[in-house]
Amino acid sequence: MELRPFDTLNDSKGKGIIVELKSGKQLIGKLKSFDQHVNMVLTDCEEKVSGETTRKLGVTFIRGDTIIFISTA
């Protein structure tokens, strides 16, 4: 079976993911939804900088063109 990026994202809905941004920050939360541009909404989101939690953000919208990579938590 071929694994495609959107299949992987669909399988990750409701689960914890790590999103690294071009700014160097990491956002960690549960994937609520995403679209064809990989804009996404995370719930229970926290911002981390250099491995340290800096803010608790709650529900967060992330613009797809700011993302470097996405990983399962």
C-alpha positions as CSV (number, residue, x, y, z in Angstrom):
1,M,0.0,0.0,0.0
2,E,1.3,3.4,-1.0
3,L,1.4,6.0,1.9
4,R,0.6,9.5,0.7
5,P,1.0,12.7,2.7
6,F,-2.7,13.5,3.0
7,D,-3.4,9.9,4.0
8,T,-0.9,10.3,6.8
9,L,-2.4,13.6,7.9
10,N,-5.9,12.1,7.8
11,D,-4.7,9.2,10.0
12,S,-3.3,11.8,12.5
13,K,-6.6,13.6,13.1
14,G,-7.4,13.7,16.8
15,K,-3.8,12.6,17.6
16,G,-0.8,14.5,18.9
17,I,1.5,16.1,16.3
18,I,4.6,18.3,16.3
19,V,4.7,21.1,13.8
20,E,8.0,22.9,13.3
21,L,7.7,26.4,11.8
22,K,10.2,28.5,9.7
23,S,10.6,30.7,12.8
24,G,12.2,27.8,14.6
25,K,9.3,27.4,17.0
26,Q,7.5,24.1,17.5
27,L,3.8,23.8,18.1
28,I,2.6,20.6,19.8
29,G,-1.1,19.7,19.9
30,K,-3.9,17.5,18.6
31,L,-4.6,17.8,14.9
32,K,-8.2,18.9,14.5
33,S,-8.4,19.7,10.8
34,F,-6.4,20.7,7.7
35,D,-7.0,21.7,4.1
36,Q,-5.3,21.3,0.7
37,H,-2.8,24.0,1.5
38,V,-1.9,22.2,4.8
39,N,-3.3,25.1,6.8
40,M,-4.2,23.3,10.0
41,V,-6.0,23.7,13.3
42,L,-4.5,22.3,16.5
43,T,-6.3,21.9,19.8
44,D,-4.5,21.8,23.2
45,C,-1.6,23.5,21.5
46,E,1.6,24.5,23.2
47,E,4.5,26.6,21.8
48,K,8.0,25.4,22.4
49,V,11.2,27.3,21.7
50,S,14.6,25.4,22.2
51,G,12.7,22.6,23.9
52,E,11.1,24.8,26.5
53,T,7.3,25.4,26.7
54,T,6.9,29.1,26.3
55,R,3.1,29.5,25.9
56,K,-0.1,27.4,26.1
57,L,-2.1,28.5,23.0
58,G,-5.2,26.3,23.2
59,V,-7.0,26.2,19.8
60,T,-4.5,27.4,17.1
61,F,-4.7,28.0,13.4
62,I,-1.4,27.5,11.5
63,R,-0.8,28.7,8.0
64,G,0.6,26.0,5.8
65,D,3.3,28.0,4.2
66,T,4.9,28.6,7.6
67,I,5.5,24.9,8.2
68,I,8.9,23.2,7.7
69,F,7.8,19.7,8.9
70,I,5.1,17.8,10.7
71,S,5.7,14.7,12.9
72,T,3.6,12.5,15.1
73,A,4.1,13.2,18.8
